[in-house]
Amino acid sequence: MLGLLLLYWIGKHFYKLAEEYRKSQWGFTILGIIAYYGGIVFFSFTLGIVLEIISPGYVESINEFVYGILMIPFGLLTCYLLYLYLEKSWKRKTVDLSERINEISVTE
């Protein structure tokens, strides 16, 4: 149940961001959810490899539930970084219409 609420929350924020900049709302909602799971998978493998290098055989004794809970912040971090990147790049590409109108009136 917690996972569904988390996915809803992530999707809602990406949906609003895409709506604000007139992009594909559902496409970026799905991208946000994929980024969440991608971050979890990437950091799980990375942490597993590091733990196996430091202490061989330790990964086999890790409680999977605790390991899954430990990976949630990494998935959220990945989503947050993607959100900031998209917001920054879209804000930079967005043209302020009032400034463009003032530029046109000045040149004439």
N, CA and C of each residue as an Amber inpcrd file, in Angstrom:
protein
   324
   0.8240000  -1.1940000   0.0000000   0.0000000   0.0000000   0.0000000
   0.8690000   1.2600000   0.0000000   1.9410000   1.2230000   0.7760000
   2.8540000   2.3680000   0.8260000   3.4740000   2.6170000  -0.5440000
   3.7930000   1.5380000  -1.2420000   4.3780000   1.6640000  -2.5710000
   3.4430000   2.3360000  -3.5530000   2.1610000   2.0080000  -3.4970000
   1.1780000   2.6270000  -4.3950000   1.0160000   4.1130000  -4.1000000
   1.0000000   4.4670000  -2.8270000   0.9010000   5.8830000  -2.4670000
   2.1350000   6.6550000  -2.9140000   3.2790000   6.0290000  -2.8040000
   4.5240000   6.6500000  -3.2360000   4.5260000   6.8620000  -4.7510000
   4.0740000   5.8570000  -5.5040000   3.9990000   5.9890000  -6.9600000
   2.9910000   7.0600000  -7.3640000   1.8790000   7.1410000  -6.6490000
   0.8870000   8.1780000  -6.9220000   1.4900000   9.5630000  -6.6900000
   2.2030000   9.7190000  -5.5930000   2.8130000  11.0030000  -5.2440000
   3.8450000  11.4180000  -6.2870000   4.6800000  10.4830000  -6.7000000
   5.6910000  10.7700000  -7.7220000   5.0110000  11.1550000  -9.0280000
   4.0420000  10.3500000  -9.4420000   3.3440000  10.6070000 -10.6840000
   2.6210000  11.9350000 -10.6880000   2.0280000  12.2870000  -9.5630000
   1.2890000  13.5500000  -9.4560000   2.1980000  14.7470000  -9.6680000
   3.3900000  14.7140000  -9.0880000   4.3120000  15.8350000  -9.2310000
   4.8530000  15.9570000 -10.6550000   5.1700000  14.8340000 -11.2690000
   5.6400000  14.8830000 -12.6530000   4.5130000  15.3070000 -13.5890000
   3.2850000  14.8970000 -13.2960000   2.1310000  15.2880000 -14.1070000
   1.9290000  16.8050000 -14.0490000   2.0020000  17.3680000 -12.8500000
   1.8350000  18.8190000 -12.6990000   2.9620000  19.5920000 -13.3790000
   4.1840000  19.0900000 -13.2840000   5.3100000  19.7540000 -13.9340000
   5.1280000  19.7590000 -15.4490000   4.7460000  18.6330000 -16.0080000
   4.5430000  18.5490000 -17.4550000   3.3630000  19.4150000 -17.8920000
   2.3400000  19.4790000 -17.0680000   1.1840000  20.3150000 -17.3890000
   1.5590000  21.8000000 -17.3820000   2.4010000  22.1900000 -16.4490000
   2.8150000  23.5850000 -16.3360000   3.5930000  24.0430000 -17.5700000
   4.4090000  23.1510000 -18.1260000   5.2200000  23.5120000 -19.2810000
   4.6570000  22.9770000 -20.5990000   3.4210000  22.5230000 -20.5570000
   2.6950000  22.0440000 -21.7410000   3.4290000  20.9110000 -22.4540000
   3.8020000  19.9120000 -21.6950000   4.4340000  18.7030000 -22.2330000
   3.4600000  17.5450000 -22.0400000   3.8440000  16.3640000 -22.4900000
   3.0040000  15.1720000 -22.3740000   2.9010000  14.7560000 -20.9000000
   1.7120000  14.9450000 -20.3210000   1.5580000  14.6820000 -18.8900000
   1.7690000  13.2130000 -18.5520000   1.1120000  12.3230000 -19.2700000
   1.2080000  10.9050000 -18.9270000   2.5790000  10.3420000 -19.2670000
   3.1900000  10.8440000 -20.3110000   4.5270000  10.3770000 -20.6620000
   5.5400000  10.6920000 -19.5700000   5.4740000  11.9010000 -19.0260000
   6.4320000  12.2740000 -17.9870000   6.0480000  11.6930000 -16.6260000
   4.7690000  11.3760000 -16.4270000   4.3740000  10.6590000 -15.2210000
   5.0120000   9.2740000 -15.2190000   4.9210000   8.6000000 -16.3470000
   5.5160000   7.2670000 -16.4660000   7.0370000   7.3590000 -16.3740000
   7.6340000   8.4050000 -16.9590000   9.0830000   8.5910000 -16.8580000
   9.5160000   8.7590000 -15.4020000   8.7470000   9.4830000 -14.6120000
   9.0740000   9.6540000 -13.1950000   9.0390000   8.3410000 -12.4390000
   8.0430000   7.5110000 -12.7330000   7.9370000   6.2130000 -12.0630000
   9.0750000   5.2930000 -12.5040000   9.4090000   5.3330000 -13.7970000
  10.5340000   4.5280000 -14.2880000  11.8420000   5.0000000 -13.6510000
  11.9900000   6.3120000 -13.4680000  13.1930000   6.8390000 -12.8210000
  13.2830000   6.3420000 -11.3810000  12.1540000   6.2590000 -10.6900000
  12.1310000   5.7520000  -9.3130000  12.6430000   4.3160000  -9.2650000
  12.0640000   3.4730000 -10.0960000  12.4820000   2.0700000 -10.1000000
  13.9150000   1.9110000 -10.6380000  14.2780000   2.7160000 -11.6170000
  15.6410000   2.6680000 -12.1390000  16.6620000   3.0520000 -11.0930000
  16.3470000   4.0770000 -10.3000000  17.2430000   4.4760000  -9.2080000
  17.3920000   3.3880000  -8.1680000  16.2900000   2.7180000  -7.8590000
  16.3450000   1.6210000  -6.8870000  17.2190000   0.4870000  -7.4150000
  17.0280000   0.1190000  -8.6740000  17.8090000  -0.9820000  -9.2500000
  19.2900000  -0.6090000  -9.3240000  19.5760000   0.5960000  -9.8010000
  20.9740000   1.0200000  -9.9340000  21.6870000   1.0300000  -8.5880000
  21.0830000   1.6530000  -7.5840000  21.7440000   1.7400000  -6.2820000
  21.7570000   0.3950000  -5.5560000  20.7790000  -0.4640000  -5.8130000
  20.8100000  -1.8110000  -5.2250000  21.9940000  -2.6000000  -5.7400000
  22.1810000  -2.5790000  -7.0620000  23.3320000  -3.2790000  -7.6360000
  24.6430000  -2.6720000  -7.1520000  24.7030000  -1.3560000  -7.1230000
  25.9310000  -0.6910000  -6.6970000  26.2670000  -1.0370000  -5.2470000
  25.2840000  -0.9430000  -4.3680000  25.5210000  -1.2660000  -2.9610000
  25.8400000  -2.7360000  -2.7820000  25.1720000  -3.5980000  -3.5390000
  25.4630000  -5.0270000  -3.4590000  26.8780000  -5.3490000  -3.8790000
  27.3410000  -4.7160000  -4.9440000  28.7090000  -4.9520000  -5.4090000
  29.7170000  -4.4330000  -4.3900000  29.4630000  -3.2440000  -3.8570000
  30.3800000  -2.6730000  -2.8570000  30.4290000  -3.5480000  -1.6130000
  29.2700000  -4.0130000  -1.1430000  29.2470000  -4.8750000   0.0450000
  29.9500000  -6.2010000  -0.2200000  29.7800000  -6.7240000  -1.4150000
  30.4240000  -7.9970000  -1.7450000  31.9470000  -7.8460000  -1.8380000
  32.4030000  -6.6920000  -2.3170000  33.8480000  -6.4470000  -2.3810000
  34.4210000  -6.2730000  -0.9820000  33.7140000  -5.5270000  -0.1350000
  34.2030000  -5.2610000   1.2150000  34.1610000  -6.5210000   2.0810000
  33.0270000  -7.2100000   2.0360000  32.8600000  -8.3920000   2.8780000
  32.2070000  -9.5040000   2.0490000  32.9980000 -10.3780000   1.4520000
  32.4340000 -11.4350000   0.6070000  31.4420000 -12.3300000   1.3640000
  30.3050000 -12.5840000   0.7460000  29.2900000 -13.4330000   1.3560000
  28.2870000 -12.6950000   2.2110000  28.4930000 -11.4100000   2.4510000
  27.5920000 -10.6520000   3.3240000  26.2330000 -10.4260000   2.6700000
  26.2260000 -10.2880000   1.3450000  24.9830000  -9.9790000   0.6290000
  23.9620000 -11.1050000   0.8020000  24.4210000 -12.3430000   0.9220000
  23.5110000 -13.4790000   1.0670000  22.7640000 -13.4550000   2.3920000
  23.3140000 -12.7940000   3.3950000  22.6840000 -12.7860000   4.7120000
  21.8470000 -11.5300000   4.9760000  21.7280000 -10.6310000   4.0050000
  20.9670000  -9.3970000   4.2010000  19.4760000  -9.6980000   4.1430000
  18.7370000  -9.0930000   5.0540000  17.2830000  -9.2000000   5.0470000
  16.7440000  -8.4070000   3.8600000  16.0100000  -9.0530000   2.9700000
  15.5470000  -8.4120000   1.7460000  14.5600000  -7.2690000   2.0170000
  13.7370000  -7.4180000   3.0310000  12.7690000  -6.3710000   3.3600000
  13.4880000  -5.0930000   3.7980000  14.4710000  -5.2360000   4.6580000
  15.2380000  -4.0850000   5.1390000  16.0180000  -3.4600000   3.9920000
  16.5720000  -4.2900000   3.1220000  17.3190000  -3.7980000   1.9660000
  16.3900000  -3.0170000   1.0290000  15.1720000  -3.5010000   0.8530000
  14.1900000  -2.7980000   0.0300000  13.7990000  -1.4500000   0.6220000
  13.5860000  -1.4110000   1.9340000  13.2610000  -0.1550000   2.6110000
  14.4390000   0.8150000   2.5210000  15.6490000   0.2890000   2.6020000
  16.8530000   1.1120000   2.5090000  16.9880000   1.7610000   1.1270000
  16.4630000   1.1360000   0.1010000  16.6070000   1.6410000  -1.2660000
  15.5620000   2.6990000  -1.6330000  14.5060000   2.8530000  -0.8640000
  13.4590000   3.8460000  -1.1750000  14.0320000   5.2590000  -1.2620000
  14.8560000   5.7090000  -0.3140000  15.4100000   7.0710000  -0.4560000
  16.2480000   7.2610000  -1.7150000  16.9310000   6.2120000  -2.1610000
  17.7250000   6.3330000  -3.3810000  16.8280000   6.4820000  -4.6080000
  15.7050000   5.7850000  -4.6200000  14.7490000   5.9500000  -5.7100000
  14.1410000   7.3430000  -5.7060000  13.8210000   7.8370000  -4.5360000
  13.2690000   9.1880000  -4.4270000  14.3030000  10.2430000  -4.8210000
  15.5530000  10.0120000  -4.4660000  16.6240000  10.9310000  -4.8600000
  16.7560000  10.9920000  -6.3770000  16.6780000   9.8570000  -7.0270000
  16.7500000   9.8140000  -8.4840000  15.5990000  10.5860000  -9.1020000
  14.3930000  10.3960000  -8.5790000  13.2190000  11.1330000  -9.0800000
  13.3900000  12.6310000  -8.8740000  13.8750000  13.0120000  -7.7180000
  14.0430000  14.4260000  -7.4090000  15.0590000  15.0790000  -8.3380000
  16.1650000  14.3810000  -8.5960000  17.1720000  14.9250000  -9.5010000
  16.6370000  15.0500000 -10.9240000  15.8610000  14.0660000 -11.3760000
  15.2440000  14.1530000 -12.7040000  14.2480000  15.2950000 -12.7520000
  13.4700000  15.4730000 -11.6950000  12.4860000  16.5450000 -11.6210000
  13.1830000  17.9060000 -11.7230000  14.2630000  18.0850000 -10.9550000
  15.0000000  19.3480000 -11.0100000  15.6070000  19.5880000 -12.3830000
  16.1440000  18.5380000 -12.9940000  16.7290000  18.6670000 -14.3270000
  15.6760000  19.0840000 -15.3540000  14.5340000  18.4170000 -15.3420000
  13.4750000  18.7620000 -16.2990000  12.9640000  20.1740000 -16.0730000
  12.7420000  20.5310000 -14.8180000  12.2380000  21.8670000 -14.5060000
  13.2260000  22.9400000 -14.9580000  14.4920000  22.7270000 -14.7030000
  15.5120000  23.7090000 -15.0770000  15.6300000  23.8320000 -16.5920000
  15.6470000  22.7040000 -17.2820000  15.7940000  22.7670000 -18.7370000
  14.5450000  23.3400000 -19.4020000  13.3620000  23.0340000 -18.9040000
  12.1400000  23.5820000 -19.4930000  12.0000000  25.0590000 -19.1800000
  12.4150000  25.4670000 -17.9950000  12.3340000  26.8750000 -17.6290000
  13.2690000  27.7010000 -18.5060000  14.4330000  27.1490000 -18.8190000
  15.3870000  27.8460000 -19.6560000  14.8660000  27.9830000 -21.0920000
  14.1440000  26.9920000 -21.5730000  13.6340000  27.0120000 -22.9450000
  12.3330000  27.7910000 -23.0900000  11.6640000  28.0610000 -21.9930000
  10.4010000  28.7820000 -22.0390000  10.6620000  30.2580000 -22.3090000
   9.9470000  30.8010000 -23.2630000  10.0960000  32.2020000 -23.6300000
   9.0080000  32.9970000 -22.9080000   9.4160000  34.0620000 -22.2340000
   8.4540000  34.9300000 -21.5700000   7.8160000  35.8360000 -22.6280000
   6.5130000  35.6930000 -22.7990000   5.8230000  36.4280000 -23.8640000
   5.8580000  37.9360000 -23.6590000   5.7880000  38.3970000 -22.4370000
   5.8050000  39.8470000 -22.2000000   7.1520000  40.4500000 -22.6040000
   8.2470000  39.7210000 -22.3610000   9.5530000  40.2220000 -22.7850000
   9.6640000  40.2420000 -24.3000000   9.1250000  39.2180000 -24.9550000
   9.1740000  39.1710000 -26.4150000   8.3490000  40.3010000 -27.0210000
   7.2200000  40.6140000 -26.4320000   6.3710000  41.7090000 -26.9340000
   7.1090000  43.0440000 -26.7690000   7.7760000  43.2130000 -25.6320000
   8.5380000  44.4550000 -25.4070000   9.6920000  44.5730000 -26.3990000
  10.3470000  43.4690000 -26.7220000  11.4330000  43.5050000 -27.7000000
  10.9080000  43.9170000 -29.0770000   9.7530000  43.4320000 -29.4510000
   9.1780000  43.7690000 -30.7550000   8.8250000  45.2630000 -30.8050000
   8.2580000  45.7580000 -29.7420000   7.8430000  47.1640000 -29.7420000
   9.0660000  48.1040000 -29.7240000  10.1600000  47.6850000 -29.1240000
  11.3610000  48.5160000 -29.0600000  12.0270000  48.6080000 -30.4380000
  12.0460000  47.5260000 -31.1750000  12.7230000  47.5220000 -32.4660000
  11.9730000  48.3110000 -33.5200000  10.7070000  48.5390000 -33.3520000
   9.9220000  49.2610000 -34.3520000  10.0140000  50.6920000 -34.0910000
